[in-house]
Amino acid sequence: MGFKFRKSVKIAPGVKLNLNKKSAGITVGGKGAHYTVNSKGKRTTSVGVPGTGVYYSSSKGGKSKSKNTSGGSVGSIGCLGFIVLFVIFAFVMAGIQFLKANPKIGIPVACIFVAVVALVVFIVLKKRKDKKLAQVAETEAKAAAEAERTGSAESSFHAELKDCYSPESQRILGKVYRNKHSDTFNVDLSFEVCEDCDPPTVKVLVDEEYVGIINDDVPKLLRYIDIIESSLFDVRSHTEDGEQMFIATLHIKFK
């Protein structure tokens, strides 16, 4: 048989401090009914008829071994928490005894004490509320910034035309370049998707004539190609080996 230790100390009328090897607890009440809570979080309520041997007892908490993120057991207040509760309880009991012994002095002191406690509670709750509001505001600001960044990234598409140096493509691009500032100039710009190509490719056509391909960031263009709101076909000229050459950039805006 292992060594056991148990000790009960009366600290006030109807209040006992219980000590053993593994925990400490407080019992409030008398023979007819009492309530016990210990440092492991176990709470026991007992109600009975004195002298008859008939009683009812109910226990909650203290048995769960489930672990939380910090590794402690659920339902346990811990030794430190119990000590804090005990000190508060002892302070309250001492205050009650002081009020009984000095009613004239005790009433003003009690009022001051209640006012101080209320002020402390108000400050703590306000700080918690301000902290929560600050966290919410920070989260909303981050979400708004992310939405703006994502929205701006998803609302437009820019790509330089590739494979556009064939004579026929250069003829069409040259025509666009020479006429793009004309008030009557109009280009019928369309796309032909090649989803089976590796990598995926989008052919660009001007007046139904092929002028080049887009193969950069094509998955994004394919994802939004059905909701194109407008497209700007920007053709530029440059000289290569003494010959005028044309290159085009597409600026697409999605709905």
N, C-alpha and C positions, 0 to 999 in steps of 0.2 A: 504494500500500500504506500502510495506517495505521500509526501508531506503536504498538508493543507493548512491554509490560514484564512480565517474569517473573523472580522471584527465589526461591530455596530456601535456607533457613537451617537448619542442624542445631542443634537446641536441647537434644538429649539423645540417648543411644544409641538408634537405631531410630526417632527422632522428628524430623520436619522441619516447619518452618513455610514455607508456600508463599504468595507474594505476587504479585499481578498488578494490572492497572488496574481490574478490575471486582470482584474478590473476594479473600478470603484463606482459607487452608485449612491443615489439619494432616494429615500423613501419618504413619501408624504402621506399622512393619514394615520388612522388608528386601527383597532382590531376589526371594526365592522367593514371598513373599506380603506384601501391604501393603493398608492400608485408609486411604482419604482422605475427609475431610468438609470442605466449604467453607461460607462465610458465606451462600450462596444455598440451602443445604439439600441440595446434591448430594452423594450418598454413592457412592463407587466402591470396589469390592473387586476386587483383581487377584491371581491365583494362577498361578504358572508354574514351569517347570523351568529353572533357570539354565544358560545355555550352549547350550540347544537351540532357543531362539526360540519354543517352544510355551508359550502362556499363555492364561488365561481371565480376562475382565474383565466386570464387571457394574456398571451405574450405576442409581441410583434417585434420584428427587426432583430438584428444581432446574429442571425444565422447565415445570412447570404454571404457567399464567397465570391460573387461576381466582382470582377475588377474593373475599375474605371481607368481613364487614360493616365492617371498619375500612379496607378498600381495599388491604391488602397481599396479596402472592401466597402461596398455600398452599404449605407445605413449606419456606419460607424462614425461617431463624432470625434474620436481620438482622445488621447489623454490631455493634450493641450486644450482642446475645445472643452473638455469636461472641467478642467481646472478653471478656465475662464467663466464657465457657467456657475461653478461653485462659488467663485469669488463674488460674482454679481449677486448670487442668491444670498450669500452671507452678508453682503453689504445692505441688501434690501431688508433682511431680517433685523440687522442691527439698527437700521433706520426706523423700522416699526417699533422696536423696543424703546428707542429714544423718544419717539412720538408719544408712546404710552406714558413714559416717565416724565416728560416735559411737554405737556400739551400746548402751553402758551408759546413756548419757544419753537416747538416742533412744527406748528402750522405754517408760520412764515418760512421756516427752513424747507418744509415740504413743497411749498409753492415755488420757492427759488429753485429747488432741485428739479421739479417738474418742468419749469421754464427752461432750465439749462438743458435737460434731456431733450425737450421738444426742439430747442435751437440746434442741438447737435444732430438730431435726426433730420431736421430740415436741411442743414448744410450738407450732410452726407447724401441725402436723396437728390438734392439739387446738383451736386457734383456728379453723381451717377447719371442723372438725366442729361446734364451738359455734355458729359463724355459720350453718352449714347447718341445724342444729337450730332456731335462732332463726327463720330464714326459713320453715322448715316449720311451726313453731308459729304464726307470724304469718299464713301462708297459710291454715292450718286455722281460725284464729280468724276471719279474714275470711269464709271459706266458711260457718262456723257462723252468723255474724251475718247473712250474706246469706240463708242457708236459713231462719233464724228469722224474718227480716223478710218473705221471700217466703211462708213457710208461714203466718204470721199474716195476711198480706194475702189469701192464697188460701183460707183456711179459713172466712172469714165474709163476709157481704154485708149492707150496710145501705142502705136506700133509702126515700125518702118517697113516699107514694102521690100520683099526679097524677090530674087529671081525675076528681075524686071529689065534685064539688059538685052533682051532679044530685040531685033530691029522693029518688029511689030509693036512690042510693048513701048519702045522708045518713041515710035511714031505717035502713039496714042497719048503718052505722057507729055510729049512736046506740044501736041495740040491743046491739051489741058493747060499747060504752062502759059502758052501764048494767049489764051482766051479767058483765063480765070478772072481777070479784072473787068471783063466786059459785062455790061448790065444785062445783056440778053443771053449770056453764056449759061448753059445748064448741063449738068452731068448726071446721067442715070447710073448711080453707083449701086452695085449689088454684090452679094457674096455667094460663094458655092462651097459648101462644107464637104471636106473629105475626112470623115471620121475613121475610116479604115487605114489611113496613112499613118506611118510611124516615123517621126512624131505626128500627131494630128495637125492638119493643115486647113487653112481657109483660103480659097482662091478669091481674088478681087477682080471684078469685072467693071469696065466703064463702057456704057452703051452696049452691054452684052458682049464686049470683047475683053479677053483675058489680058491683064497687065502685070500680074505678079501674085505673090502669096504672102501670107502671114503665118509664121510658125513660132513666134514668141508669145508666151502666155496664152496660147490658144484655148486651153480648158476654160479660162475665165470668159473669153469671147464666146465660146460655144454655150456656156452656161446662160449667157444673157443675150444671145443673138436675136432671140424672138422679141425682145423688148427694147430695141434700138430706137431712141427718140430722134437723134440727128447724127450726122457724120460729116466731118470736114476733111476733104481730100487736099492736102497741102503738097503741091509739087514744087520742087526746087531744081535749079540748074547749076551744073558745075562743069568745069573743063577737065577732061581726062585725055592725056596724050594729044593735046591740041584739038580734041573733038568735044563738042557740046553733048553732055549726058544729063539725063534727068533721073531724079529719085523722088519718091513720094512717101509721105507720112500720113497715117490715118489717125484722126482724133474722133473717137466715138463716144457719144453720151447716151447713157441708158435711162429709161424711164424710172 
